[in-house]
């Protein structure tokens, strides 16, 4: 998706240049092969390899600096890889990035809305860039207004929209040409809860219609929305699978422990042989042990010995943050 801040080029009509070398209908939408990007001595993305199926909602999840934005920029054809390649619908981003761009929409973190244009004028501007036929625009605009809830604001200047509404307008502009692949770079960052929910409704609607969507996020709670997720750290894939499979594979049992004072309680547990990990999660600890029934008495005894009051302790389903921390620690040990 072209944006004023440097997204993918949008001058060609949808599908332009897509015939030569396109993958068969049943092949993956995206194939990433040892994709690497270095900036001087720093390696931002280090040998990523994965594939994304057609119509899949795929997540790149990790903290700031994990390589998410750089990866998406390479997939969008706006940043050349140092080595390796990625193929989108069979087309190489390393050899022919311009051929890739008409097939996709790329919404960067700083999407290029024109603040002195209205909501409707922005949509028409991007429709012009993508050469969307005039005869098709009314139906597309009506659908975009319907699920973005921007219809009542169509005549409002984009610069006067809230942060969440700007994100929804940016996503609507990215979708005006009905791309086959949608790349979203942290679309819910800094967005209010209602707009965040609306954005995900739009994304799930596109996936239901067959669009392949790759989303980057630093929010671990969003990881459970994806069909599959790649957990990134320091430019590398730590692990990749469905959220449910990753949670099932977590070694040990997670105990949710509410104790006062909280941080001294964590410190008291870190040296306990039965405890593999103790991390503060909001108002409680996530304590990973081998077996809840066998190890809980030792946990409670250690807390009481440290002068901490135990309010509650129960076994929990592991969160994606538990999974991420586990794999980061494994990578550090390796």
TITI-877692 format. One record per residue (C-alpha): x, y, z; residue in three letters; residue number from 1. Coordinates in nm, 3 decimals. Layout:
N
         X         Y         Z   residu   num
         X         Y         Z      ALA   NUM
...
This chain:
334
         X         Y         Z   residu   num
     0.000     0.000     0.000      UNK     1
     0.144     0.335    -0.092      UNK     2
     0.163     0.582     0.187      UNK     3
     0.308     0.929     0.202      UNK     4
     0.554     0.793     0.453      UNK     5
     0.703     0.535     0.221      UNK     6
     0.477     0.233     0.174      UNK     7
     0.468     0.007    -0.131      UNK     8
     0.413     0.155    -0.474      UNK     9
     0.055     0.171    -0.589      UNK    10
     0.060     0.303    -0.941      UNK    11
    -0.028    -0.023    -1.116      UNK    12
    -0.377    -0.174    -1.129      UNK    13
    -0.442    -0.482    -0.924      UNK    14
    -0.270    -0.789    -1.060      UNK    15
    -0.038    -0.599    -1.293      UNK    16
     0.276    -0.800    -1.353      UNK    17
     0.141    -1.100    -1.163      UNK    18
     0.125    -1.350    -1.446      UNK    19
     0.490    -1.435    -1.494      UNK    20
     0.613    -1.678    -1.234      UNK    21
     0.297    -1.672    -1.025      UNK    22
     0.249    -1.966    -0.793      UNK    23
    -0.023    -2.224    -0.855      UNK    24
    -0.361    -2.165    -0.697      UNK    25
    -0.297    -2.418    -0.422      UNK    26
     0.048    -2.295    -0.322      UNK    27
     0.134    -2.073    -0.026      UNK    28
     0.057    -1.704    -0.052      UNK    29
     0.393    -1.611     0.103      UNK    30
     0.717    -1.811     0.114      UNK    31
     1.004    -1.665     0.314      UNK    32
     1.347    -1.821     0.261      UNK    33
     1.639    -1.716     0.485      UNK    34
     1.532    -1.353     0.465      UNK    35
     1.802    -1.129     0.612      UNK    36
     1.853    -0.756     0.647      UNK    37
     2.159    -0.585     0.789      UNK    38
     2.212    -0.217     0.860      UNK    39
     2.587    -0.177     0.878      UNK    40
     2.711    -0.406     1.153      UNK    41
     2.362    -0.459     1.297      UNK    42
     2.151    -0.752     1.180      UNK    43
     1.785    -0.651     1.211      UNK    44
     1.640    -0.967     1.053      UNK    45
     1.840    -1.287     1.066      UNK    46
     1.751    -1.569     0.828      UNK    47
     1.372    -1.581     0.859      UNK    48
     1.215    -1.887     0.699      UNK    49
     0.842    -1.959     0.704      UNK    50
     0.539    -1.978     0.477      UNK    51
     0.189    -1.832     0.499      UNK    52
    -0.107    -2.013     0.349      UNK    53
    -0.369    -1.846     0.134      UNK    54
    -0.645    -1.698     0.345      UNK    55
    -0.440    -1.735     0.664      UNK    56
    -0.420    -1.480     0.947      UNK    57
    -0.051    -1.492     1.038      UNK    58
     0.117    -1.303     1.323      UNK    59
     0.467    -1.170     1.372      UNK    60
     0.481    -1.117     1.747      UNK    61
     0.764    -0.973     1.951      UNK    62
     0.888    -0.669     2.142      UNK    63
     1.028    -0.350     1.990      UNK    64
     1.350    -0.425     1.807      UNK    65
     1.254    -0.784     1.727      UNK    66
     1.261    -0.720     1.351      UNK    67
     0.887    -0.705     1.282      UNK    68
     0.875    -0.377     1.089      UNK    69
     1.187    -0.456     0.886      UNK    70
     1.040    -0.795     0.792      UNK    71
     0.713    -0.642     0.673      UNK    72
     0.892    -0.372     0.477      UNK    73
     1.087    -0.640     0.292      UNK    74
     0.770    -0.839     0.224      UNK    75
     0.606    -0.523     0.090      UNK    76
     0.891    -0.466    -0.152      UNK    77
     0.989    -0.129    -0.007      UNK    78
     1.316    -0.252     0.150      UNK    79
     1.552    -0.486    -0.031      UNK    80
     1.683    -0.784     0.168      UNK    81
     2.057    -0.812     0.224      UNK    82
     2.026    -1.182     0.146      UNK    83
     1.756    -1.445     0.115      UNK    84
     1.424    -1.390    -0.053      UNK    85
     1.048    -1.392    -0.010      UNK    86
     0.793    -1.487    -0.274      UNK    87
     0.444    -1.342    -0.267      UNK    88
     0.209    -1.542    -0.490      UNK    89
     0.522    -1.673    -0.658      UNK    90
     0.683    -1.334    -0.721      UNK    91
     1.025    -1.253    -0.575      UNK    92
     1.061    -0.941    -0.359      UNK    93
     1.439    -0.957    -0.408      UNK    94
     1.436    -0.982    -0.788      UNK    95
     1.120    -0.792    -0.881      UNK    96
     0.970    -0.592    -0.593      UNK    97
     0.765    -0.372    -0.828      UNK    98
     0.572    -0.675    -0.955      UNK    99
     0.477    -0.767    -0.597      UNK   100
     0.335    -0.431    -0.493      UNK   101
     0.007    -0.431    -0.691      UNK   102
    -0.093    -0.761    -0.526      UNK   103
    -0.082    -0.631    -0.171      UNK   104
    -0.167    -0.354     0.069      UNK   105
     0.090    -0.242     0.323      UNK   106
    -0.019    -0.031     0.618      UNK   107
     0.285     0.104     0.798      UNK   108
     0.293     0.234     1.153      UNK   109
     0.284     0.588     1.016      UNK   110
     0.031     0.549     0.741      UNK   111
     0.025     0.839     0.494      UNK   112
    -0.318     0.989     0.540      UNK   113
    -0.363     1.339     0.403      UNK   114
    -0.481     1.544     0.697      UNK   115
    -0.618     1.826     0.482      UNK   116
    -0.843     1.587     0.291      UNK   117
    -1.170     1.448     0.422      UNK   118
    -1.228     1.081     0.494      UNK   119
    -1.403     1.038     0.159      UNK   120
    -1.139     1.234    -0.030      UNK   121
    -0.863     1.015     0.116      UNK   122
    -1.048     0.703     0.004      UNK   123
    -1.096     0.841    -0.347      UNK   124
    -0.731     0.945    -0.359      UNK   125
    -0.614     0.590    -0.288      UNK   126
    -0.874     0.452    -0.525      UNK   127
    -0.723     0.675    -0.794      UNK   128
    -0.372     0.550    -0.712      UNK   129
    -0.488     0.192    -0.754      UNK   130
    -0.699     0.277    -1.061      UNK   131
    -1.016     0.138    -0.908      UNK   132
    -1.288     0.182    -1.173      UNK   133
    -1.537     0.455    -1.094      UNK   134
    -1.824     0.214    -1.150      UNK   135
    -1.697    -0.014    -0.869      UNK   136
    -1.631     0.254    -0.609      UNK   137
    -1.979     0.311    -0.463      UNK   138
    -2.018    -0.054    -0.358      UNK   139
    -1.664    -0.072    -0.219      UNK   140
    -1.700     0.253    -0.028      UNK   141
    -2.031     0.147     0.119      UNK   142
    -1.882    -0.179     0.241      UNK   143
    -1.577    -0.003     0.386      UNK   144
    -1.796     0.252     0.563      UNK   145
    -2.015    -0.026     0.695      UNK   146
    -1.746    -0.220     0.877      UNK   147
    -1.522     0.075     0.966      UNK   148
    -1.816     0.279     1.103      UNK   149
    -1.668     0.587     0.937      UNK   150
    -1.978     0.664     0.731      UNK   151
    -2.101     0.946     0.958      UNK   152
    -1.754     1.106     0.937      UNK   153
    -1.702     1.088     0.561      UNK   154
    -1.687     1.469     0.530      UNK   155
    -1.457     1.522     0.830      UNK   156
    -1.095     1.615     0.770      UNK   157
    -0.860     1.324     0.842      UNK   158
    -0.652     1.552     1.063      UNK   159
    -0.951     1.596     1.294      UNK   160
    -1.003     1.224     1.353      UNK   161
    -0.907     1.041     1.673      UNK   162
    -0.610     0.805     1.666      UNK   163
    -0.831     0.499     1.640      UNK   164
    -1.040     0.649     1.360      UNK   165
    -0.725     0.739     1.169      UNK   166
    -0.614     0.377     1.191      UNK   167
    -0.950     0.258     1.061      UNK   168
    -0.933     0.509     0.776      UNK   169
    -0.581     0.396     0.696      UNK   170
    -0.694     0.035     0.686      UNK   171
    -0.991     0.128     0.466      UNK   172
    -0.758     0.308     0.224      UNK   173
    -0.537    -0.001     0.218      UNK   174
    -0.836    -0.218     0.128      UNK   175
    -0.994     0.000    -0.140      UNK   176
    -0.838    -0.204    -0.423      UNK   177
    -0.927    -0.540    -0.266      UNK   178
    -0.571    -0.674    -0.231      UNK   179
    -0.491    -1.043    -0.218      UNK   180
    -0.235    -0.993     0.060      UNK   181
    -0.262    -0.745     0.348      UNK   182
     0.043    -0.649     0.558      UNK   183
    -0.029    -0.458     0.878      UNK   184
     0.246    -0.318     1.097      UNK   185
     0.123    -0.286     1.458      UNK   186
    -0.219    -0.154     1.353      UNK   187
    -0.355    -0.139     1.710      UNK   188
    -0.058     0.039     1.870      UNK   189
    -0.186     0.325     2.085      UNK   190
    -0.546     0.265     1.980      UNK   191
    -0.837     0.285     2.225      UNK   192
    -1.010    -0.045     2.317      UNK   193
    -1.322     0.018     2.106      UNK   194
    -1.126     0.106     1.792      UNK   195
    -0.893    -0.185     1.858      UNK   196
    -1.192    -0.421     1.859      UNK   197
    -1.325    -0.262     1.540      UNK   198
    -0.991    -0.301     1.366      UNK   199
    -0.980    -0.671     1.448      UNK   200
    -1.335    -0.715     1.322      UNK   201
    -1.228    -0.565     0.990      UNK   202
    -0.923    -0.791     0.973      UNK   203
    -1.122    -1.106     1.051      UNK   204
    -1.379    -1.006     0.789      UNK   205
    -1.105    -0.980     0.526      UNK   206
    -0.965    -1.322     0.622      UNK   207
    -1.314    -1.471     0.599      UNK   208
    -1.332    -1.337     0.244      UNK   209
    -1.006    -1.511     0.150      UNK   210
    -0.749    -1.237     0.198      UNK   211
    -0.410    -1.345     0.332      UNK   212
    -0.319    -1.119     0.626      UNK   213
     0.013    -1.080     0.807      UNK   214
     0.003    -0.863     1.119      UNK   215
     0.287    -0.755     1.343      UNK   216
     0.218    -0.676     1.708      UNK   217
     0.401    -0.632     2.035      UNK   218
     0.085    -0.718     2.230      UNK   219
     0.109    -1.078     2.346      UNK   220
    -0.263    -1.093     2.420      UNK   221
    -0.328    -1.038     2.047      UNK   222
    -0.122    -1.344     1.956      UNK   223
    -0.414    -1.575     2.030      UNK   224
    -0.611    -1.417     1.743      UNK   225
    -0.385    -1.563     1.475      UNK   226
    -0.413    -1.893     1.292      UNK   227
    -0.039    -1.927     1.338      UNK   228
     0.217    -1.706     1.503      UNK   229
     0.592    -1.658     1.471      UNK   230
     0.748    -1.534     1.794      UNK   231
     1.038    -1.303     1.703      UNK   232
     1.332    -1.201     1.918      UNK   233
     1.648    -1.021     1.804      UNK   234
     1.558    -1.073     1.439      UNK   235
     1.505    -1.447     1.463      UNK   236
     1.205    -1.679     1.484      UNK   237
     1.207    -1.839     1.828      UNK   238
     0.916    -2.069     1.748      UNK   239
     0.623    -2.092     1.506      UNK   240
     0.293    -2.274     1.542      UNK   241
    -0.071    -2.216     1.627      UNK   242
    -0.123    -2.034     1.959      UNK   243
    -0.299    -2.336     2.107      UNK   244
    -0.016    -2.570     2.010      UNK   245
     0.245    -2.335     2.155      UNK   246
     0.054    -2.312     2.481      UNK   247
     0.012    -2.690     2.504      UNK   248
     0.384    -2.740     2.445      UNK   249
     0.489    -2.519     2.734      UNK   250
     0.683    -2.728     2.984      UNK   251
     0.549    -2.740     3.338      UNK   252
     0.238    -2.588     3.495      UNK   253
     0.162    -2.219     3.543      UNK   254
     0.038    -2.116     3.887      UNK   255
    -0.134    -1.783     3.930      UNK   256
    -0.026    -1.661     4.274      UNK   257
    -0.161    -1.348     4.442      UNK   258
     0.061    -1.252     4.733      UNK   259
     0.155    -0.940     4.928      UNK   260
     0.397    -0.774     4.888      UNK   261
     0.423    -0.891     4.527      UNK   262
     0.784    -0.834     4.425      UNK   263
     0.936    -0.969     4.746      UNK   264
     0.712    -1.272     4.690      UNK   265
     0.861    -1.319     4.346      UNK   266
     1.215    -1.285     4.483      UNK   267
     1.139    -1.545     4.750      UNK   268
     1.036    -1.797     4.485      UNK   269
     1.316    -1.745     4.234      UNK   270
     1.563    -1.958     4.429      UNK   271
     1.317    -2.239     4.508      UNK   272
     1.416    -2.570     4.338      UNK   273
     1.054    -2.646     4.245      UNK   274
     1.013    -2.311     4.064      UNK   275
     1.132    -2.285     3.707      UNK   276
     1.025    -1.925     3.661      UNK   277
     0.839    -1.653     3.853      UNK   278
     0.725    -1.340     3.668      UNK   279
     0.501    -1.050     3.770      UNK   280
     0.180    -1.034     3.563      UNK   281
    -0.026    -0.736     3.675      UNK   282
    -0.143    -0.799     4.031      UNK   283
    -0.016    -1.157     4.054      UNK   284
     0.275    -1.386     3.980      UNK   285
     0.292    -1.647     3.707      UNK   286
     0.494    -1.923     3.870      UNK   287
     0.601    -2.214     3.650      UNK   288
     0.647    -2.544     3.834      UNK   289
     0.677    -2.904     3.728      UNK   290
     0.353    -3.024     3.887      UNK   291
     0.090    -2.803     4.052      UNK   292
    -0.030    -3.054     4.312      UNK   293
     0.319    -3.161     4.415      UNK   294
     0.489    -2.821     4.412      UNK   295
     0.221    -2.585     4.542      UNK   296
     0.283    -2.664     4.913      UNK   297
     0.652    -2.575     4.872      UNK   298
     0.558    -2.249     4.699      UNK   299
     0.319    -2.152     4.978      UNK   300
     0.569    -2.247     5.249      UNK   301
     0.845    -2.039     5.087      UNK   302
     0.618    -1.737     5.068      UNK   303
     0.510    -1.769     5.430      UNK   304
     0.872    -1.809     5.540      UNK   305
     0.955    -1.483     5.359      UNK   306
     0.678    -1.302     5.544      UNK   307
     0.448    -1.277     5.243      UNK   308
     0.073    -1.322     5.268      UNK   309
    -0.075    -1.563     5.013      UNK   310
    -0.414    -1.439     4.891      UNK   311
    -0.476    -1.711     4.632      UNK   312
    -0.296    -1.971     4.425      UNK   313
    -0.439    -2.169     4.133      UNK   314
    -0.332    -2.345     3.816      UNK   315
    -0.373    -2.135     3.499      UNK   316
    -0.377    -2.190     3.126      UNK   317
    -0.042    -2.057     3.002      UNK   318
    -0.060    -1.723     2.822      UNK   319
     0.132    -1.639     2.505      UNK   320
     0.355    -1.419     2.719      UNK   321
     0.444    -1.727     2.925      UNK   322
     0.529    -1.903     2.599      UNK   323
     0.739    -1.611     2.475      UNK   324
     0.937    -1.581     2.798      UNK   325
     1.002    -1.957     2.795      UNK   326
     1.145    -1.945     2.443      UNK   327
     1.352    -1.632     2.507      UNK   328
     1.509    -1.804     2.808      UNK   329
     1.580    -2.114     2.601      UNK   330
     1.745    -1.901     2.332      UNK   331
     1.953    -1.723     2.596      UNK   332
     2.064    -2.052     2.747      UNK   333
     2.158    -2.185     2.404      UNK   334
